[in-house]
Amino acid sequence: MTERRKLLETILGPGGPDSGCSDGLEVLDLYVEAELAGRPAAALFPDVAVHILACPDCREDYEGMLALVASGGQGEQS
């Protein structure tokens, strides 16, 4: 995705159907697992992909889950 397109989506929001927070979070683990397995997560869950781009809170949840699963669940210990 180009920088210009990212900027436009930030300002205008992405096009297409949006899963919303509740529905997106219900399948976020499946989205992350698909992405890490090399499957086309955005194609498998297009509504979630659109929502992650549009919602900063859900994008933060996605990025955190992605990092945690990618690390094998070895998050920071306090």
TORPA-4810 file (N, C-alpha, C, O; in nm, 3 decimals):
<nodes>
NODE_1_0.084_-0.116_0.000_0.000_0.000_0.000_0.090_0.124_0.000_0.186_0.132_0.076_M
NODE_2_0.057_0.218_-0.085_0.139_0.338_-0.095_0.111_0.431_0.023_0.007_0.422_0.088_T
NODE_3_0.205_0.521_0.048_0.188_0.619_0.156_0.066_0.708_0.129_-0.007_0.744_0.222_E
NODE_4_0.045_0.742_0.004_-0.069_0.827_-0.031_-0.200_0.757_0.001_-0.293_0.817_0.054_R
NODE_5_-0.207_0.629_-0.032_-0.330_0.555_-0.005_-0.353_0.541_0.145_-0.466_0.553_0.192_R
NODE_6_-0.245_0.516_0.221_-0.258_0.508_0.367_-0.312_0.638_0.423_-0.399_0.638_0.510_K
NODE_7_-0.260_0.750_0.374_-0.305_0.880_0.420_-0.452_0.902_0.386_-0.528_0.949_0.471_L
NODE_8_-0.492_0.868_0.264_-0.633_0.882_0.226_-0.724_0.795_0.312_-0.831_0.840_0.353_L
NODE_9_-0.683_0.673_0.339_-0.765_0.586_0.421_-0.772_0.636_0.565_-0.875_0.619_0.631_E
NODE_10_-0.666_0.696_0.613_-0.667_0.753_0.747_-0.766_0.868_0.754_-0.840_0.883_0.852_T
NODE_11_-0.767_0.950_0.650_-0.855_1.068_0.649_-0.999_1.030_0.619_-1.091_1.072_0.689_I
NODE_12_-1.018_0.950_0.515_-1.152_0.919_0.467_-1.209_0.789_0.520_-1.330_0.767_0.516_L
NODE_13_-1.125_0.703_0.570_-1.168_0.570_0.610_-1.161_0.477_0.491_-1.176_0.521_0.378_G
NODE_14_-1.138_0.349_0.515_-1.129_0.254_0.405_-1.266_0.228_0.344_-1.369_0.246_0.409_P
NODE_15_-1.266_0.185_0.217_-1.392_0.152_0.153_-1.431_0.009_0.184_-1.349_-0.070_0.232_G
NODE_16_-1.553_-0.024_0.158_-1.599_-0.161_0.176_-1.667_-0.183_0.309_-1.665_-0.096_0.395_G
NODE_17_-1.727_-0.299_0.325_-1.799_-0.330_0.449_-1.702_-0.339_0.567_-1.587_-0.379_0.552_P
NODE_18_-1.751_-0.302_0.683_-1.671_-0.297_0.805_-1.736_-0.390_0.907_-1.857_-0.382_0.929_D
NODE_19_-1.658_-0.478_0.968_-1.713_-0.574_1.064_-1.760_-0.509_1.192_-1.848_-0.563_1.260_S
NODE_20_-1.705_-0.394_1.227_-1.734_-0.333_1.356_-1.646_-0.398_1.463_-1.588_-0.504_1.441_G
NODE_21_-1.639_-0.333_1.577_-1.549_-0.379_1.683_-1.588_-0.517_1.736_-1.503_-0.607_1.742_C
NODE_22_-1.711_-0.535_1.774_-1.753_-0.662_1.838_-1.734_-0.781_1.746_-1.674_-0.882_1.785_S
NODE_23_-1.785_-0.771_1.624_-1.773_-0.883_1.530_-1.627_-0.907_1.489_-1.584_-1.021_1.472_D
NODE_24_-1.552_-0.799_1.475_-1.412_-0.813_1.439_-1.330_-0.882_1.547_-1.246_-0.967_1.517_G
NODE_25_-1.355_-0.845_1.671_-1.280_-0.906_1.781_-1.313_-1.053_1.799_-1.230_-1.130_1.848_L
NODE_26_-1.434_-1.093_1.760_-1.472_-1.234_1.772_-1.385_-1.325_1.686_-1.364_-1.441_1.720_E
NODE_27_-1.335_-1.274_1.575_-1.256_-1.357_1.483_-1.113_-1.307_1.467_-1.039_-1.355_1.380_V
NODE_28_-1.073_-1.212_1.550_-0.939_-1.155_1.538_-0.831_-1.261_1.553_-0.729_-1.255_1.484_L
NODE_29_-0.851_-1.357_1.642_-0.752_-1.464_1.659_-0.738_-1.546_1.531_-0.627_-1.585_1.494_D
NODE_30_-0.849_-1.572_1.463_-0.844_-1.647_1.337_-0.775_-1.566_1.229_-0.700_-1.620_1.148_L
NODE_31_-0.800_-1.436_1.227_-0.735_-1.346_1.132_-0.584_-1.350_1.151_-0.508_-1.364_1.055_Y
NODE_32_-0.540_-1.336_1.276_-0.397_-1.336_1.308_-0.334_-1.470_1.274_-0.227_-1.475_1.214_V
NODE_33_-0.400_-1.580_1.310_-0.346_-1.713_1.280_-0.333_-1.733_1.130_-0.233_-1.789_1.083_E
NODE_34_-0.433_-1.688_1.054_-0.426_-1.701_0.908_-0.308_-1.621_0.852_-0.233_-1.670_0.768_A
NODE_35_-0.293_-1.500_0.901_-0.184_-1.416_0.852_-0.048_-1.479_0.881_0.039_-1.482_0.794_E
NODE_36_-0.029_-1.528_1.003_0.098_-1.587_1.041_0.125_-1.719_0.968_0.241_-1.758_0.951_L
NODE_37_0.018_-1.786_0.924_0.033_-1.911_0.849_0.057_-1.885_0.700_0.073_-1.978_0.622_A
NODE_38_0.058_-1.756_0.662_0.082_-1.723_0.522_-0.042_-1.728_0.435_-0.034_-1.718_0.313_G
NODE_39_-0.158_-1.744_0.499_-0.284_-1.742_0.423_-0.330_-1.597_0.406_-0.292_-1.512_0.486_R
NODE_40_-0.409_-1.569_0.307_-0.452_-1.431_0.280_-0.563_-1.386_0.377_-0.681_-1.390_0.344_P
NODE_41_-0.522_-1.343_0.495_-0.618_-1.308_0.601_-0.716_-1.200_0.554_-0.835_-1.210_0.581_A
NODE_42_-0.666_-1.100_0.484_-0.753_-0.992_0.439_-0.857_-1.041_0.338_-0.968_-0.989_0.332_A
NODE_43_-0.822_-1.141_0.259_-0.917_-1.199_0.164_-1.016_-1.292_0.235_-1.132_-1.301_0.197_A
NODE_44_-0.969_-1.361_0.338_-1.055_-1.452_0.413_-1.151_-1.377_0.504_-1.264_-1.422_0.527_L
NODE_45_-1.107_-1.263_0.557_-1.187_-1.184_0.649_-1.186_-1.037_0.604_-1.132_-0.952_0.674_F
NODE_46_-1.245_-1.008_0.488_-1.234_-0.872_0.434_-1.296_-0.765_0.524_-1.243_-0.654_0.532_P
NODE_47_-1.405_-0.797_0.591_-1.469_-0.698_0.679_-1.378_-0.663_0.796_-1.374_-0.548_0.840_D
NODE_48_-1.306_-0.762_0.847_-1.214_-0.739_0.958_-1.095_-0.657_0.910_-1.051_-0.566_0.980_V
NODE_49_-1.044_-0.687_0.792_-0.932_-0.611_0.737_-0.967_-0.464_0.722_-0.887_-0.377_0.755_A
NODE_50_-1.087_-0.436_0.674_-1.132_-0.297_0.660_-1.142_-0.233_0.797_-1.101_-0.118_0.815_V
NODE_51_-1.197_-0.305_0.894_-1.215_-0.247_1.027_-1.081_-0.218_1.095_-1.066_-0.114_1.160_H
NODE_52_-0.986_-0.307_1.081_-0.854_-0.286_1.142_-0.790_-0.158_1.088_-0.722_-0.087_1.162_I
NODE_53_-0.811_-0.128_0.962_-0.758_-0.005_0.903_-0.829_0.118_0.957_-0.768_0.224_0.971_L
NODE_54_-0.958_0.105_0.987_-1.039_0.220_1.026_-1.041_0.248_1.175_-1.066_0.362_1.215_A
NODE_55_-1.017_0.149_1.257_-1.034_0.162_1.402_-0.900_0.154_1.475_-0.840_0.046_1.481_C
NODE_56_-0.852_0.264_1.529_-0.722_0.262_1.598_-0.718_0.165_1.717_-0.615_0.102_1.740_P
NODE_57_-0.827_0.154_1.790_-0.828_0.063_1.906_-0.817_-0.083_1.863_-0.741_-0.159_1.922_D
NODE_58_-0.892_-0.121_1.761_-0.885_-0.259_1.713_-0.753_-0.287_1.643_-0.702_-0.399_1.649_C
NODE_59_-0.697_-0.187_1.576_-0.566_-0.203_1.513_-0.461_-0.230_1.621_-0.371_-0.312_1.602_R
NODE_60_-0.472_-0.159_1.734_-0.380_-0.182_1.845_-0.396_-0.323_1.901_-0.296_-0.389_1.932_E
NODE_61_-0.520_-0.370_1.915_-0.544_-0.507_1.961_-0.484_-0.607_1.862_-0.419_-0.704_1.902_D
NODE_62_-0.506_-0.583_1.734_-0.452_-0.670_1.629_-0.300_-0.676_1.635_-0.241_-0.784_1.633_Y
NODE_63_-0.236_-0.560_1.643_-0.090_-0.556_1.646_-0.034_-0.625_1.770_0.068_-0.693_1.764_E
NODE_64_-0.102_-0.606_1.883_-0.059_-0.673_2.006_-0.074_-0.824_1.997_0.015_-0.899_2.038_G
NODE_65_-0.188_-0.869_1.944_-0.210_-1.013_1.931_-0.113_-1.073_1.831_-0.060_-1.182_1.854_M
NODE_66_-0.090_-1.003_1.721_0.004_-1.050_1.620_0.143_-1.067_1.681_0.209_-1.168_1.659_L
NODE_67_0.188_-0.968_1.756_0.321_-0.974_1.819_0.328_-1.088_1.921_0.428_-1.159_1.928_A
NODE_68_0.223_-1.104_1.999_0.222_-1.208_2.102_0.225_-1.347_2.039_0.304_-1.433_2.081_L
NODE_69_0.141_-1.370_1.940_0.136_-1.502_1.876_0.265_-1.529_1.799_0.316_-1.640_1.801_V
NODE_70_0.317_-1.427_1.732_0.441_-1.443_1.657_0.558_-1.477_1.749_0.651_-1.547_1.708_A
NODE_71_0.554_-1.428_1.872_0.663_-1.454_1.967_0.644_-1.588_2.039_0.724_-1.624_2.126_S
NODE_72_0.542_-1.662_2.002_0.514_-1.790_2.066_0.453_-1.774_2.204_0.464_-1.863_2.288_G
NODE_73_0.388_-1.659_2.227_0.322_-1.635_2.355_0.418_-1.594_2.465_0.383_-1.596_2.583_G
NODE_74_0.539_-1.557_2.426_0.638_-1.516_2.524_0.635_-1.365_2.543_0.734_-1.297_2.516_Q
NODE_75_0.522_-1.313_2.591_0.510_-1.169_2.616_0.601_-1.128_2.730_0.664_-1.211_2.795_G
NODE_76_0.605_-0.996_2.752_0.689_-0.944_2.860_0.639_-0.993_2.994_0.519_-0.998_3.019_E
NODE_77_0.731_-1.030_3.079_0.699_-1.071_3.215_0.722_-0.954_3.308_0.820_-0.881_3.293_Q
NODE_78_0.633_-0.934_3.405_0.655_-0.823_3.498_0.714_-0.871_3.628_0.738_-0.790_3.718_S
</nodes>
